[in-house]
Each structure stands twice: as C-alpha cells, then as structure tokens.
C-alpha cells in the first residue's frame, strides 16, 4: 500500500483496572487521510497522546515517521503537528503575531518565519484577517489559524482531534476541503479523530472504527460495506423502465429478470410498477443498463444506493457484534 508513517503494534494503555486502549494494531500510510471514528470515551484521544509521546503505553509499541514515540518523543514532536478541538492562542495578539511566535519557538529565523507565516495565512484563507486580534476571531477562523499553526514547522504528519466542533456547516466544508488539498499537494499524512460520520466519509481514504479501547474494523468504506453486508446486498441498483403496455413488455421483463438472476454478483431481482430493483455484491450498474437497452426496453433512470459509513457504524454496534479488521 505504501510507506507506513504511523505504526502501532499491540498498543495498550491501562489506568488501574481500566483499559483505555486494548492491544491496538494499526498502520497509517504516507499521504493518506485516515479517520479514527468512535464515540466519546472510546480511547481515540488516549491513542493520539501515545502517538505524540505525551503519555507512555502500558505495553506495545508506537512508531511515528520511523521514530519510537515512547523513547524519543521530542523528535516525534518535530515531525508531527497536533490540532486539538480547542486551540489556545494569545487573545490580545493578532493571528499573524501568534504564528510568528510559534515559528520562532520552532527556531525559524525572523525572516524565514515572516515568509512562512504569510504563505500559510494565504493558504488557510486568513490573509485579510492577519492583523486582527485572535480574541475577535470566530470559531472557524480559530481552527483555520490552528491549522496554519501546526503547519508552521512543515510537519510530515498532522493529527486533528475533533477539529470541526462548533463550526458552522459552510466553515466545516471549507475546512475539510482545505485538509484534502493540503494532503494531496504536500503529501502530508492526516489522522482525523472524530465522531462525525458524514465528515469522516467525505475526506478519509480509510477509517478505523474504535470503541471501548478496541479497533473493531479498519478499511475503506467500500471494503467494509462488502464485508459487513455480503450476506445482504452491498449495492442496490434501481432502474426505471418505460412500460408502454405491461402485457406487451412482460415477456422482455421476465426474460431480463431471468438473465440477471444468473449473474454471479446478483443477490436479488424484483420488478414493481416501472422499477427494476437489483441487489448485488458488486457495482454492475453499467451491465444492467446495457441489458435493459438490449432487451428493447426503455431506460428512464438508473440510481445506485451504496451502504454508507452510518450504516456500517450502526452494524458494528447491533447486538454488541464485533467483526474482524479489513486490510
């Protein structure tokens, strides 16, 4: 799949009798956006703290950019930018002044710091507000400034812990779009920790479903969907058919249904009124469209429903079921 940037092996964190993170194995690769998804208290933040070397694991190992985060946390911090859910800034200073302070803490010269800060303010869309005191910033503006703040040291990895809390929908969309652009253009690896399913599905290449300290599943949405719903219908394709005369078209429709049922990927085929519904374990919408036309039937519409992250998330919690990981 590529170069592993974050590698967790048997990672466990216990507080007395309470296990916050339980034997976690996880690989996150260079340039990908990985979503760590789970409810509050699932162990996501504890995992992040161990990745950053801010707390030691009870057992197991964590390597970030090839560095042991437990024995060499300072070097990890040089390579990783961390954006918590609420960023602390000096309220009486401007956005630019806050970033310059961070740049100097990271040992950039004043000249290099000024150039880097101005570039980042432009990049995150805060150039016009650069001179405004941070105490006057909106929540969305503060998170954008926070993103610029973690990028000052040009990190290889950025960790975002619930970064969109309290931001309006437009601000969320713009923030997530910015994350995707940065990851793609600069090959930054992003770990996004969240309990907002829709946001995670929008931007993440892969997701890990985390609950009660355990990673229950890992993979992209399509792989998880195929595995979880293989006994059902991962893809549901609905085809609108123009029926001029049901009696005249009945033979063609029945023939088409018979042909479709013989396809290896098809689970079910039904026809009601003017809708043909095909349940399948693969996306065969193009094949279905071609067959409808070849059967001499009028194709009026074709839509496909794919199980989303909300369906997958719900499935994992039905009856306390736990499923294996998807590589």
Residue pairs with C-beta under 8 A, 6 or more apart in sequence:
1 29
2 29
2 30
2 31
2 32
3 29
3 30
4 27
4 28
4 29
4 30
5 28
5 29
5 30
5 64
5 65
5 156
5 157
5 189
6 26
6 27
6 28
6 51
6 62
6 63
6 64
6 157
6 189
6 191
7 26
7 27
7 28
7 61
7 62
7 63
7 64
8 24
8 25
8 26
8 27
8 47
8 51
8 60
8 61
8 62
9 25
9 60
9 61
9 62
10 23
10 24
10 25
10 59
10 60
10 61
11 21
11 23
11 24
11 25
11 26
11 47
11 50
11 57
11 59
11 60
11 61
11 62
12 19
12 21
12 22
12 23
12 24
12 57
12 58
12 59
12 60
13 19
13 20
13 21
13 43
13 46
13 47
13 50
13 55
13 57
13 58
13 213
14 20
14 58
19 213
20 43
20 46
20 213
21 43
21 46
21 47
21 50
21 57
21 213
22 43
22 212
22 213
22 214
23 60
23 214
24 47
24 60
24 213
24 214
24 215
25 215
26 208
26 215
26 218
28 34
28 189
28 191
29 189
30 187
30 189
31 183
31 184
31 187
31 188
31 189
32 183
32 189
32 190
32 205
32 206
33 179
33 180
33 183
33 189
33 190
33 192
33 203
33 204
33 205
34 189
34 190
34 191
34 192
34 204
34 205
34 206
34 207
34 208
35 192
35 193
35 194
35 200
35 201
35 203
35 204
35 206
35 207
35 208
36 44
36 47
36 48
36 191
36 192
36 193
36 194
36 207
36 208
36 210
37 194
37 195
37 197
37 200
37 207
37 208
37 209
37 210
37 309
37 313
38 44
38 195
38 209
38 210
38 211
39 195
39 211
40 195
42 210
42 211
42 212
42 213
43 210
43 212
43 213
43 214
44 161
44 193
44 210
45 161
45 193
46 55
47 210
48 82
48 159
48 161
48 191
48 193
49 55
50 56
50 57
50 62
50 69
50 70
51 62
51 64
51 69
51 76
51 80
51 159
51 191
52 64
52 69
52 73
52 76
52 77
52 80
52 82
52 159
53 69
53 70
53 72
53 73
53 74
53 76
53 77
54 73
56 70
57 70
61 68
61 70
62 68
62 69
62 70
63 69
64 76
64 79
64 80
64 157
65 76
65 79
65 80
65 156
65 157
67 75
67 76
67 79
69 76
78 153
79 155
79 156
79 157
80 155
80 156
80 157
80 158
80 159
81 149
81 150
81 151
81 153
81 155
81 157
81 158
81 159
82 150
82 158
82 159
82 161
83 143
83 146
83 147
83 149
83 150
83 158
83 159
83 160
83 161
83 163
84 161
84 162
85 161
85 162
85 163
85 165
86 165
87 142
87 143
87 145
87 146
87 149
89 98
89 134
89 142
89 145
89 146
89 149
90 97
90 98
90 101
90 134
91 133
91 134
91 135
92 133
92 135
93 101
93 133
93 134
94 130
94 131
94 132
94 133
94 134
95 121
95 126
95 129
95 130
95 131
95 132
95 134
95 137
95 141
95 145
96 117
96 118
96 121
96 130
96 131
98 134
98 145
98 149
99 117
99 120
99 121
99 145
99 148
99 149
99 152
100 110
100 113
100 114
100 117
102 149
102 152
103 112
103 113
103 116
103 117
103 152
103 153
104 110
104 113
106 152
106 153
108 116
108 152
113 152
116 152
116 154
117 148
117 152
118 127
118 130
120 148
120 151
120 152
121 127
121 130
121 148
123 148
123 151
123 178
123 182
124 144
124 145
124 147
124 148
124 178
125 144
125 174
125 178
126 141
126 144
126 145
126 148
129 137
129 141
134 142
134 145
137 145
138 171
139 166
139 167
139 171
140 167
140 168
140 171
140 174
140 175
143 163
143 164
143 167
143 171
143 175
144 175
144 178
146 163
147 158
147 163
147 175
147 178
147 179
150 158
151 158
151 182
155 188
156 188
156 189
157 188
157 189
157 190
157 191
158 182
158 188
158 189
158 190
158 191
159 190
159 191
159 193
160 179
160 190
160 191
160 192
160 193
160 194
161 193
162 193
162 194
162 195
163 175
163 192
163 194
164 171
164 172
164 175
164 176
164 194
164 196
164 199
167 175
172 199
176 199
176 202
176 203
179 190
179 192
179 203
180 203
182 188
182 190
183 189
183 190
192 200
192 203
192 204
194 200
197 308
197 309
197 310
197 313
198 309
198 310
200 207
200 309
201 207
201 221
201 308
201 309
205 220
206 218
206 219
206 220
207 218
207 219
207 220
207 221
207 224
207 309
208 215
208 217
208 218
209 215
209 216
209 217
209 218
209 312
209 313
209 316
210 216
211 316
211 317
214 322
215 325
216 316
216 322
216 323
216 325
217 224
217 312
217 316
217 323
217 324
217 325
217 326
218 325
218 326
218 327
219 227
219 325
219 326
219 327
221 308
221 309
221 312
222 306
223 326
224 312
224 326
225 234
225 306
225 307
225 311
225 312
226 234
226 281
227 323
227 326
228 307
228 312
228 315
228 316
228 323
229 307
229 311
229 315
230 281
232 267
232 279
233 267
233 268
233 279
233 280
233 281
234 280
234 281
234 282
234 306
234 307
235 279
235 280
235 281
235 282
235 283
235 284
235 285
235 304
235 305
235 306
236 277
236 278
236 279
236 280
236 304
236 305
237 277
237 278
237 279
237 280
237 283
237 284
237 285
237 288
237 302
237 303
237 304
237 305
238 275
238 276
238 277
238 278
238 301
238 302
238 303
238 304
238 305
239 275
239 276
239 277
239 278
239 288
239 289
239 292
239 299
239 301
239 302
240 274
240 275
240 276
240 299
240 300
240 301
240 302
241 249
241 253
241 271
241 274
241 275
241 276
241 292
241 297
241 298
241 299
241 300
242 274
242 297
242 298
242 299
242 300
243 249
243 274
243 298
244 298
249 297
252 295
252 296
252 297
253 271
253 276
253 295
253 297
255 295
256 276
256 291
256 292
256 295
256 297
257 269
257 271
257 276
259 291
260 266
260 269
260 278
260 288
260 291
261 269
263 280
263 284
263 287
265 280
265 281
265 282
265 284
266 278
266 279
266 280
266 284
267 279
267 280
267 281
268 277
268 278
268 279
269 276
269 277
269 278
269 279
270 276
270 277
271 277
274 300
276 288
276 292
278 284
278 288
283 304
283 306
285 302
285 304
288 302
289 299
289 302
292 299
293 299
315 321
316 322
316 323
